[in-house]
Amino acid sequence: MNYIALQSKDLLNATSTMIRKINYENGTVITEASSNLPNEFSVINEIPFYPGGAERVLRENKSVFVSNLNDSLGRYLNDPQELSNPQQEWAKIILKYFHSHLIVPLIINENLYGTLTFYYAQPTDFTDEEIHLGMTLGTQVSLAIENARLRDHEKEIAIATERNRLARDLHDAVTQTL
């Protein structure tokens, strides 16, 4: 996953990238992989999940891009009622290092799995081509995640099958001996 984050960063000339997973059961968002993120981001590796406008857009398999994060997030920092403490911490860290971001959804089995975020240190006006490339990368990352999940599931099935075979063999051997 870190390799995918690095390659994605380079393809879109981003300063940093982050692949995040939404854990709906725990109500959190977890950073699964990243490339070139400042060390301060480690404090937001897992933050509470807050459904909202951006999430609705992402669920529709559309990107969210912000050319000026200070205008977008900065207003929330002035009103503590708008953001929870973890969200304020997240916003402060992002604004300290980045001016723009592009977030693309990671859709698996028609569900929002998480996001692939491209961060830019300089203000960036995103072209349709860059947004399309980001969405294409998001689709490829989603496929890679789903393939890894299927491989893990296949391994689990193979282990269970082998255990059942061994149990049958042992049972048959004991029965024959008796």
Secondary structure, 3 states (H helix, E strand, C coil): CHHHHHHHHHHCCCCEEEEEEEECCCCEEEEEEEECCCHHHHHHCEEECCCCHHHHHHHCCCCEEECCHHHHHHHHHCCCCCCCHHHHHHHHHHHHHCCEEEEEEEEECCEEEEEEEEEECCCCCCCHHHHHHHHHHHHHHHHHHHHHHHHHHHHHHHHHHHHHHHHHHHHHHHHHHC
